[in-house]
Amino acid sequence: MAEPIHSVHGVPIRLTEERWRHVSEEHTELAGLRDEVLAAIASPDRVVGGQAGERIAIREIERGKHLVVVYREQDDDGFVITAFLTRRTRWLQGREQLWP
């Protein structure tokens, strides 16, 4: 497993091989974009809250196309749940903005 990256809140976030396999198999458009998924956590455009305590990092990767990474932060550790690309971000409106 690669070294964890740090979220904008300073928490180390792990992307395990099992989770990456899940992401890249369920969302084949992300195959080969592991570094971009990690960069979305470390340097997002914004982070909003999820419905069950997870965090959602959003990063525009090209005009109108966003990489969304869902992850969880615990006290001093965190992990990626899933990631996907979308052009539809309306469902993110109204969520609590956690960063910036």
MMTF fields as JSON, N, C-alpha, C and O atoms, coordinates in Angstrom:
{
  "mmtfVersion": "1.0.0",
  "mmtfProducer": "UNKNOWN",
  "numBonds": 399,
  "numAtoms": 400,
  "numGroups": 100,
  "numChains": 1,
  "numModels": 1,
  "chainsPerModel": [1],
  "groupsPerChain": [100],
  "chainIdList": ["A"],
  "bondAtomList": [4, 2, 8, 6, 12, 10, 16, 14, 20, 18, 24, 22, 28, 26, 32, 30, 36, 34, 40, 38, 44, 42, 48, 46, 52, 50, 56, 54, 60, 58, 64, 62, 68, 66, 72, 70, 76, 74, 80, 78, 84, 82, 88, 86, 92, 90, 96, 94, 100, 98, 104, 102, 108, 106, 112, 110, 116, 114, 120, 118, 124, 122, 128, 126, 132, 130, 136, 134, 140, 138, 144, 142, 148, 146, 152, 150, 156, 154, 160, 158, 164, 162, 168, 166, 172, 170, 176, 174, 180, 178, 184, 182, 188, 186, 192, 190, 196, 194, 200, 198, 204, 202, 208, 206, 212, 210, 216, 214, 220, 218, 224, 222, 228, 226, 232, 230, 236, 234, 240, 238, 244, 242, 248, 246, 252, 250, 256, 254, 260, 258, 264, 262, 268, 266, 272, 270, 276, 274, 280, 278, 284, 282, 288, 286, 292, 290, 296, 294, 300, 298, 304, 302, 308, 306, 312, 310, 316, 314, 320, 318, 324, 322, 328, 326, 332, 330, 336, 334, 340, 338, 344, 342, 348, 346, 352, 350, 356, 354, 360, 358, 364, 362, 368, 366, 372, 370, 376, 374, 380, 378, 384, 382, 388, 386, 392, 390, 396, 394],
  "bondOrderList": [1, 1, 1, 1, 1, 1, 1, 1, 1, 1, 1, 1, 1, 1, 1, 1, 1, 1, 1, 1, 1, 1, 1, 1, 1, 1, 1, 1, 1, 1, 1, 1, 1, 1, 1, 1, 1, 1, 1, 1, 1, 1, 1, 1, 1, 1, 1, 1, 1, 1, 1, 1, 1, 1, 1, 1, 1, 1, 1, 1, 1, 1, 1, 1, 1, 1, 1, 1, 1, 1, 1, 1, 1, 1, 1, 1, 1, 1, 1, 1, 1, 1, 1, 1, 1, 1, 1, 1, 1, 1, 1, 1, 1, 1, 1, 1, 1, 1, 1],
  "groupList": [{"groupName": "MET", "atomNameList": ["N", "CA", "C", "O"], "elementList": ["N", "C", "C", "O"], "formalChargeList": [0, 0, 0, 0], "bondAtomList": [1, 0, 2, 1, 3, 2], "bondOrderList": [1, 1, 2], "singleLetterCode": "M", "chemCompType": "L-PEPTIDE LINKING"}, {"groupName": "ALA", "atomNameList": ["N", "CA", "C", "O"], "elementList": ["N", "C", "C", "O"], "formalChargeList": [0, 0, 0, 0], "bondAtomList": [1, 0, 2, 1, 3, 2], "bondOrderList": [1, 1, 2], "singleLetterCode": "A", "chemCompType": "L-PEPTIDE LINKING"}, {"groupName": "GLU", "atomNameList": ["N", "CA", "C", "O"], "elementList": ["N", "C", "C", "O"], "formalChargeList": [0, 0, 0, 0], "bondAtomList": [1, 0, 2, 1, 3, 2], "bondOrderList": [1, 1, 2], "singleLetterCode": "E", "chemCompType": "L-PEPTIDE LINKING"}, {"groupName": "PRO", "atomNameList": ["N", "CA", "C", "O"], "elementList": ["N", "C", "C", "O"], "formalChargeList": [0, 0, 0, 0], "bondAtomList": [1, 0, 2, 1, 3, 2], "bondOrderList": [1, 1, 2], "singleLetterCode": "P", "chemCompType": "L-PEPTIDE LINKING"}, {"groupName": "ILE", "atomNameList": ["N", "CA", "C", "O"], "elementList": ["N", "C", "C", "O"], "formalChargeList": [0, 0, 0, 0], "bondAtomList": [1, 0, 2, 1, 3, 2], "bondOrderList": [1, 1, 2], "singleLetterCode": "I", "chemCompType": "L-PEPTIDE LINKING"}, {"groupName": "HIS", "atomNameList": ["N", "CA", "C", "O"], "elementList": ["N", "C", "C", "O"], "formalChargeList": [0, 0, 0, 0], "bondAtomList": [1, 0, 2, 1, 3, 2], "bondOrderList": [1, 1, 2], "singleLetterCode": "H", "chemCompType": "L-PEPTIDE LINKING"}, {"groupName": "SER", "atomNameList": ["N", "CA", "C", "O"], "elementList": ["N", "C", "C", "O"], "formalChargeList": [0, 0, 0, 0], "bondAtomList": [1, 0, 2, 1, 3, 2], "bondOrderList": [1, 1, 2], "singleLetterCode": "S", "chemCompType": "L-PEPTIDE LINKING"}, {"groupName": "VAL", "atomNameList": ["N", "CA", "C", "O"], "elementList": ["N", "C", "C", "O"], "formalChargeList": [0, 0, 0, 0], "bondAtomList": [1, 0, 2, 1, 3, 2], "bondOrderList": [1, 1, 2], "singleLetterCode": "V", "chemCompType": "L-PEPTIDE LINKING"}, {"groupName": "GLY", "atomNameList": ["N", "CA", "C", "O"], "elementList": ["N", "C", "C", "O"], "formalChargeList": [0, 0, 0, 0], "bondAtomList": [1, 0, 2, 1, 3, 2], "bondOrderList": [1, 1, 2], "singleLetterCode": "G", "chemCompType": "PEPTIDE LINKING"}, {"groupName": "ARG", "atomNameList": ["N", "CA", "C", "O"], "elementList": ["N", "C", "C", "O"], "formalChargeList": [0, 0, 0, 0], "bondAtomList": [1, 0, 2, 1, 3, 2], "bondOrderList": [1, 1, 2], "singleLetterCode": "R", "chemCompType": "L-PEPTIDE LINKING"}, {"groupName": "LEU", "atomNameList": ["N", "CA", "C", "O"], "elementList": ["N", "C", "C", "O"], "formalChargeList": [0, 0, 0, 0], "bondAtomList": [1, 0, 2, 1, 3, 2], "bondOrderList": [1, 1, 2], "singleLetterCode": "L", "chemCompType": "L-PEPTIDE LINKING"}, {"groupName": "THR", "atomNameList": ["N", "CA", "C", "O"], "elementList": ["N", "C", "C", "O"], "formalChargeList": [0, 0, 0, 0], "bondAtomList": [1, 0, 2, 1, 3, 2], "bondOrderList": [1, 1, 2], "singleLetterCode": "T", "chemCompType": "L-PEPTIDE LINKING"}, {"groupName": "TRP", "atomNameList": ["N", "CA", "C", "O"], "elementList": ["N", "C", "C", "O"], "formalChargeList": [0, 0, 0, 0], "bondAtomList": [1, 0, 2, 1, 3, 2], "bondOrderList": [1, 1, 2], "singleLetterCode": "W", "chemCompType": "L-PEPTIDE LINKING"}, {"groupName": "ASP", "atomNameList": ["N", "CA", "C", "O"], "elementList": ["N", "C", "C", "O"], "formalChargeList": [0, 0, 0, 0], "bondAtomList": [1, 0, 2, 1, 3, 2], "bondOrderList": [1, 1, 2], "singleLetterCode": "D", "chemCompType": "L-PEPTIDE LINKING"}, {"groupName": "GLN", "atomNameList": ["N", "CA", "C", "O"], "elementList": ["N", "C", "C", "O"], "formalChargeList": [0, 0, 0, 0], "bondAtomList": [1, 0, 2, 1, 3, 2], "bondOrderList": [1, 1, 2], "singleLetterCode": "Q", "chemCompType": "L-PEPTIDE LINKING"}, {"groupName": "LYS", "atomNameList": ["N", "CA", "C", "O"], "elementList": ["N", "C", "C", "O"], "formalChargeList": [0, 0, 0, 0], "bondAtomList": [1, 0, 2, 1, 3, 2], "bondOrderList": [1, 1, 2], "singleLetterCode": "K", "chemCompType": "L-PEPTIDE LINKING"}, {"groupName": "TYR", "atomNameList": ["N", "CA", "C", "O"], "elementList": ["N", "C", "C", "O"], "formalChargeList": [0, 0, 0, 0], "bondAtomList": [1, 0, 2, 1, 3, 2], "bondOrderList": [1, 1, 2], "singleLetterCode": "Y", "chemCompType": "L-PEPTIDE LINKING"}, {"groupName": "PHE", "atomNameList": ["N", "CA", "C", "O"], "elementList": ["N", "C", "C", "O"], "formalChargeList": [0, 0, 0, 0], "bondAtomList": [1, 0, 2, 1, 3, 2], "bondOrderList": [1, 1, 2], "singleLetterCode": "F", "chemCompType": "L-PEPTIDE LINKING"}],
  "groupTypeList": [0, 1, 2, 3, 4, 5, 6, 7, 5, 8, 7, 3, 4, 9, 10, 11, 2, 2, 9, 12, 9, 5, 7, 6, 2, 2, 5, 11, 2, 10, 1, 8, 10, 9, 13, 2, 7, 10, 1, 1, 4, 1, 6, 3, 13, 9, 7, 7, 8, 8, 14, 1, 8, 2, 9, 4, 1, 4, 9, 2, 4, 2, 9, 8, 15, 5, 10, 7, 7, 7, 16, 9, 2, 14, 13, 13, 13, 8, 17, 7, 4, 11, 1, 17, 10, 11, 9, 9, 11, 9, 12, 10, 14, 8, 9, 2, 14, 10, 12, 3],
  "groupIdList": [1, 2, 3, 4, 5, 6, 7, 8, 9, 10, 11, 12, 13, 14, 15, 16, 17, 18, 19, 20, 21, 22, 23, 24, 25, 26, 27, 28, 29, 30, 31, 32, 33, 34, 35, 36, 37, 38, 39, 40, 41, 42, 43, 44, 45, 46, 47, 48, 49, 50, 51, 52, 53, 54, 55, 56, 57, 58, 59, 60, 61, 62, 63, 64, 65, 66, 67, 68, 69, 70, 71, 72, 73, 74, 75, 76, 77, 78, 79, 80, 81, 82, 83, 84, 85, 86, 87, 88, 89, 90, 91, 92, 93, 94, 95, 96, 97, 98, 99, 100],
  "secStructList": [7, 7, 7, 7, 3, 3, 7, 6, 6, 1, 7, 3, 3, 3, 7, 7, 2, 2, 2, 2, 2, 2, 2, 2, 2, 2, 1, 4, 4, 4, 6, 6, 7, 2, 2, 2, 2, 2, 2, 2, 2, 2, 1, 7, 1, 3, 3, 3, 3, 7, 6, 6, 1, 7, 3, 3, 3, 3, 3, 3, 3, 3, 6, 6, 3, 3, 3, 3, 3, 3, 3, 3, 3, 7, 1, 1, 7, 3, 3, 3, 3, 3, 3, 3, 3, 3, 1, 7, 7, 4, 4, 4, 6, 6, 1, 7, 3, 3, 3, 7],
  "xCoordList": [0.847, 0.0, 0.89, 1.906, 0.502, 1.252, 1.062, 0.131, 1.961, 1.84, 0.53, 0.101, -0.109, -1.349, -1.055, 0.04, -2.022, -1.923, -2.679, -3.366, -2.555, -3.223, -4.354, -4.202, -5.484, -6.626, -6.327, -5.32, -7.201, -7.035, -7.129, -6.739, -7.64, -7.733, -6.533, -6.499, -5.54, -4.314, -4.393, -3.468, -5.465, -5.643, -5.096, -5.437, -4.255, -3.775, -4.926, -5.669, -5.057, -6.137, -5.515, -4.635, -5.984, -5.489, -6.405, -7.629, -5.78, -6.515, -5.934, -4.918, -6.596, -6.076, -6.229, -7.002, -5.484, -5.588, -7.004, -7.518, -7.634, -9.013, -9.963, -10.8, -9.844, -10.723, -10.442, -11.373, -9.154, -8.827, -9.376, -9.87, -9.299, -9.868, -11.366, -11.898, -12.043, -13.485, -13.763, -14.613, -13.047, -13.276, -13.023, -13.871, -11.889, -11.522, -12.339, -12.465, -12.896, -13.765, -15.193, -15.842, -15.688, -17.059, -17.157, -18.204, -16.08, -16.046, -14.836, -13.813, -14.973, -13.845, -13.205, -12.039, -13.952, -13.388, -12.264, -11.505, -12.161, -11.114, -9.862, -8.858, -9.906, -8.723, -7.555, -7.673, -6.446, -5.28, -5.267, -4.328, -6.285, -6.369, -6.198, -6.702, -5.504, -5.304, -4.692, -5.146, -3.669, -3.031, -3.994, -3.933, -4.877, -5.871, -6.881, -7.328, -7.239, -8.153, -7.503, -8.149, -6.247, -5.543, -5.38, -5.502, -5.108, -4.949, -6.253, -6.231, -7.389, -8.682, -8.88, -9.553, -8.308, -8.396, -7.411, -7.756, -6.201, -5.155, -5.359, -4.979, -5.963, -6.098, -7.431, -7.447, -8.53, -9.847, -10.23, -9.62, -11.24, -11.836, -12.691, -12.756, -13.345, -14.127, -14.392, -14.266, -14.764, -15.135, -16.474, -16.65, -17.418, -18.723, -18.98, -18.32, -19.942, -20.284, -21.229, -22.08, -21.073, -21.974, -23.125, -23.222, -23.983, -25.166, -24.871, -25.632, -23.772, -23.472, -22.096, -21.415, -21.687, -20.416, -19.228, -18.128, -19.409, -18.302, -18.06, -18.885, -16.93, -16.582, -16.539, -16.195, -16.886, -16.938, -16.045, -16.354, -14.931, -14.008, -14.402, -14.662, -14.441, -14.821, -13.698, -13.213, -13.297, -12.248, -12.61, -12.841, -12.656, -12.949, -11.705, -10.63, -11.843, -10.672, -10.649, -9.604, -11.797, -11.896, -13.195, -14.054, -13.358, -14.52, -15.816, -16.165, -16.519, -17.801, -17.737, -18.78, -16.559, -16.397, -15.674, -14.577, -16.298, -15.779, -15.429, -16.12, -14.342, -13.956, -14.462, -14.14, -15.251, -15.835, -15.242, -15.292, -14.679, -14.087, -14.762, -14.746, -15.349, -16.019, -15.046, -14.522, -14.813, -13.874, -14.326, -15.189, -13.729, -14.04, -12.775, -11.698, -12.923, -11.84, -12.214, -13.333, -11.258, -11.431, -10.422, -9.867, -10.156, -9.281, -7.958, -7.634, -7.201, -5.896, -5.669, -4.534, -6.769, -6.684, -7.926, -8.974, -7.814, -8.973, -8.794, -7.715, -9.86, -9.811, -10.819, -11.835, -10.507, -11.382, -12.48, -12.231, -13.704, -14.843, -15.089, -15.17, -15.207, -15.407, -15.046, -14.792, -15.028, -14.758, -15.434, -15.633, -15.783, -16.414, -16.332, -16.069, -16.56, -16.614, -18.068, -18.922, -18.348, -19.709, -19.705, -18.79, -20.724, -20.983, -22.143, -22.413, -22.808, -23.971, -23.573, -23.266, -23.579, -23.189, -24.327, -24.131, -25.492, -26.636, -26.921, -27.312, -26.731, -27.006, -26.081, -26.353, -24.989, -24.068, -24.476, -24.007, -25.349, -25.78, -26.59, -27.348, -26.421, -27.133, -26.468, -26.908, -25.409, -24.656, -23.75, -23.346, -23.442, -22.555, -21.173, -20.544, -20.711, -19.385, -18.378, -18.446, -17.432, -16.434, -15.099, -14.3, -14.868, -13.639, -13.855, -14.548, -13.373, -12.681, -13.661, -13.265],
  "yCoordList": [-1.177, 0.0, 1.238, 1.285, 2.228, 3.478, 4.276, 4.042, 5.209, 6.098, 6.87, 7.245, 7.111, 7.898, 9.352, 9.853, 10.011, 11.445, 12.117, 11.447, 13.419, 14.134, 14.981, 15.654, 14.938, 15.762, 17.214, 17.522, 18.098, 19.523, 19.781, 20.851, 18.816, 18.936, 18.303, 18.226, 17.847, 17.298, 15.844, 15.34, 15.162, 13.761, 12.862, 13.067, 11.869, 10.947, 10.069, 9.489, 9.985, 9.227, 8.102, 8.336, 6.878, 5.693, 5.34, 5.433, 4.935, 4.334, 2.941, 2.756, 1.961, 0.587, -0.024, 0.46, -1.083, -1.792, -2.321, -2.286, -2.808, -3.323, -2.216, -2.42, -1.059, 0.077, 0.573, 0.894, 0.641, 1.097, 0.127, 0.555, -1.166, -2.161, -1.923, -1.942, -1.699, -1.414, -0.185, -0.224, 0.895, 2.141, 1.94, 2.292, 1.389, 1.282, 0.231, 0.317, -0.754, -1.735, -1.231, -1.467, -0.543, -0.014, 1.25, 1.531, 2.006, 3.267, 3.208, 3.848, 2.43, 2.138, 3.389, 3.359, 4.482, 5.729, 6.27, 7.145, 5.752, 6.187, 5.317, 5.648, 4.215, 3.361, 4.21, 4.915, 4.143, 4.935, 6.332, 7.093, 6.683, 8.022, 8.005, 8.888, 7.022, 6.919, 8.19, 8.681, 8.724, 9.938, 11.113, 11.936, 11.201, 12.276, 12.123, 13.114, 10.883, 10.633, 11.117, 11.783, 10.785, 11.224, 12.74, 13.365, 13.328, 14.783, 15.498, 16.598, 14.885, 15.499, 15.603, 16.519, 14.685, 14.741, 15.769, 16.561, 15.757, 16.644, 18.096, 19.021, 18.287, 19.637, 19.79, 19.993, 19.695, 19.785, 21.24, 22.175, 21.402, 22.73, 23.047, 24.187, 22.006, 22.152, 20.787, 19.759, 20.798, 19.581, 19.861, 20.877, 18.939, 19.06, 17.83, 16.803, 17.939, 16.823, 15.854, 16.252, 14.578, 13.548, 13.354, 14.058, 12.417, 12.184, 11.363, 11.411, 10.61, 9.729, 10.027, 9.123, 11.292, 11.678, 11.596, 11.998, 11.09, 11.045, 12.445, 13.347, 12.593, 13.858, 13.62, 12.532, 14.636, 14.534, 15.624, 16.813, 15.199, 16.132, 16.254, 15.256, 17.488, 17.74, 18.525, 19.519, 18.059, 18.747, 18.724, 17.662, 19.899, 19.986, 19.558, 20.127, 18.55, 18.061, 18.567, 18.572, 18.985, 19.708, 20.48, 20.178, 21.454, 22.331, 21.522, 20.796, 21.666, 21.003, 19.545, 18.913, 19.0, 17.587, 17.527, 18.064, 16.869, 16.845, 15.433, 14.461, 15.365, 14.136, 14.269, 15.232, 13.306, 13.3, 12.119, 10.983, 12.394, 11.336, 11.367, 12.379, 10.24, 10.098, 9.387, 8.322, 9.989, 9.405, 9.699, 10.545, 8.988, 9.171, 9.57, 9.028, 10.525, 10.928, 10.499, 10.729, 9.867, 9.569, 10.421, 11.339, 10.182, 11.05, 11.349, 12.512, 10.322, 10.549, 9.584, 9.214, 9.179, 8.22, 8.364, 8.792, 8.014, 8.065, 7.131, 6.577, 6.959, 6.042, 6.461, 7.092, 6.089, 6.356, 5.312, 4.125, 5.768, 4.876, 4.591, 3.431, 5.648, 5.491, 6.796, 7.813, 6.746, 7.925, 7.737, 6.611, 8.845, 8.781, 10.139, 11.156, 10.139, 11.366, 11.733, 10.859, 13.038, 13.472, 14.867, 15.66, 15.144, 16.497, 17.106, 18.303, 16.288, 16.731, 16.931, 15.969, 18.159, 18.455, 19.077, 19.483, 19.154, 19.751, 19.043, 19.689, 17.732, 16.961, 17.363, 17.037, 18.069, 18.528, 19.867, 20.239, 20.586, 21.882, 21.704, 20.745, 22.623, 22.569, 21.734, 21.735, 21.018, 20.266, 21.217, 22.264, 20.827, 21.645, 21.721, 20.696, 22.94, 23.118, 23.055, 23.843, 22.1, 21.889, 22.547, 22.822, 22.797, 23.47, 24.05, 23.382, 25.179, 26.143, 26.857, 27.716],
  "zCoordList": [0.0, 0.0, 0.0, 0.694, -0.777, -0.847, 0.441, 1.211, 0.644, 1.797, 1.718, 0.626, 2.851, 2.827, 2.466, 2.72, 1.884, 1.662, 2.801, 3.572, 2.909, 3.991, 3.432, 2.413, 4.112, 3.724, 4.052, 4.689, 3.615, 3.922, 5.42, 5.888, 6.175, 7.633, 8.336, 9.564, 7.55, 8.122, 8.54, 9.177, 8.201, 8.584, 7.471, 6.306, 7.798, 6.771, 6.274, 7.065, 4.946, 4.315, 3.493, 2.664, 3.734, 3.031, 1.862, 1.956, 0.765, -0.347, -0.524, -1.195, 0.091, 0.078, -1.316, -2.143, -1.549, -2.827, -3.037, -4.155, -1.978, -2.084, -2.508, -3.388, -1.899, -2.241, -3.649, -4.388, -4.035, -5.374, -6.411, -7.454, -6.143, -7.05, -7.199, -8.309, -6.076, -6.104, -6.966, -7.855, -6.701, -7.438, -8.929, -9.749, -9.284, -10.695, -11.446, -12.667, -10.747, -11.416, -11.547, -12.566, -10.53, -10.583, -11.426, -12.009, -11.491, -12.234, -13.163, -12.917, -14.23, -15.115, -15.709, -16.103, -15.776, -16.294, -15.396, -15.812, -14.173, -13.248, -13.297, -12.667, -14.033, -14.141, -14.631, -15.633, -13.935, -14.289, -13.681, -13.916, -12.908, -12.314, -10.79, -10.096, -10.29, -8.838, -8.256, -7.222, -8.912, -8.41, -8.375, -7.462, -9.351, -9.374, -8.242, -7.666, -7.927, -6.803, -5.503, -4.694, -5.31, -4.11, -4.093, -3.039, -5.237, -5.316, -4.982, -4.429, -5.311, -4.991, -3.487, -3.017, -2.732, -1.268, -0.722, 0.155, -1.233, -0.729, -1.155, -0.437, -2.328, -2.873, -3.613, -4.827, -2.893, -3.532, -3.819, -3.299, -4.646, -4.812, -3.591, -3.131, -3.082, -1.855, -1.254, -1.92, 0.026, 0.748, 1.416, 2.089, 1.216, 1.853, 2.699, 2.538, 3.599, 4.466, 3.788, 2.993, 4.107, 3.614, 4.584, 5.589, 4.29, 5.114, 6.364, 7.33, 6.353, 7.493, 8.08, 8.566, 8.037, 8.624, 7.694, 8.075, 6.489, 5.551, 4.976, 5.12, 4.334, 3.684, 2.187, 1.726, 1.445, -0.009, -0.585, -0.495, -1.18, -1.827, -3.292, -3.964, -3.774, -5.163, -5.821, -5.281, -6.994, -7.746, -9.222, -9.801, -9.819, -11.255, -12.018, -11.824, -12.891, -13.619, -15.06, -15.71, -15.542, -16.803, -16.747, -15.918, -17.596, -17.507, -17.441, -18.372, -16.317, -16.131, -15.715, -15.548, -15.545, -15.168, -13.828, -13.677, -12.865, -11.5, -11.048, -11.352, -10.321, -9.628, -8.205, -7.51, -7.778, -6.44, -5.683, -6.154, -4.505, -3.687, -2.318, -1.617, -1.961, -0.668, 0.264, -0.062, 1.427, 2.381, 3.799, 4.036, 4.728, 6.144, 6.879, 6.635, 7.78, 8.673, 10.075, 10.533, 10.758, 12.167, 12.914, 12.311, 14.155, 14.94, 14.241, 14.0, 13.918, 13.292, 12.135, 11.833, 11.487, 10.397, 9.543, 10.027, 8.286, 7.418, 6.235, 6.024, 5.464, 4.337, 3.27, 3.56, 2.023, 0.887, 0.869, 1.079, 0.616, 0.473, -1.0, -1.405, -1.807, -3.243, -3.938, -3.293, -5.258, -6.076, -7.425, -7.881, -8.055, -9.374, -10.052, -9.41, -11.359, -12.145, -12.381, -12.524, -12.421, -12.697, -13.309, -13.084, -14.071, -14.561, -13.777, -13.876, -13.017, -12.234, -10.781, -10.077, -10.342, -8.961, -8.163, -7.017, -8.746, -8.048, -6.726, -5.754, -6.677, -5.454, -4.304, -3.149, -4.613, -3.576, -2.971, -1.895, -3.666, -3.172, -1.891, -1.75, -0.98, 0.28, 1.355, 2.504, 0.993, 2.002, 2.77, 2.266, 3.999, 4.81, 4.167, 3.902, 3.92, 3.362, 4.503, 5.446, 4.411, 5.461, 5.144, 6.039, 3.846, 3.422, 2.059, 1.293, 1.64, 2.479, 3.373, 4.161]
}
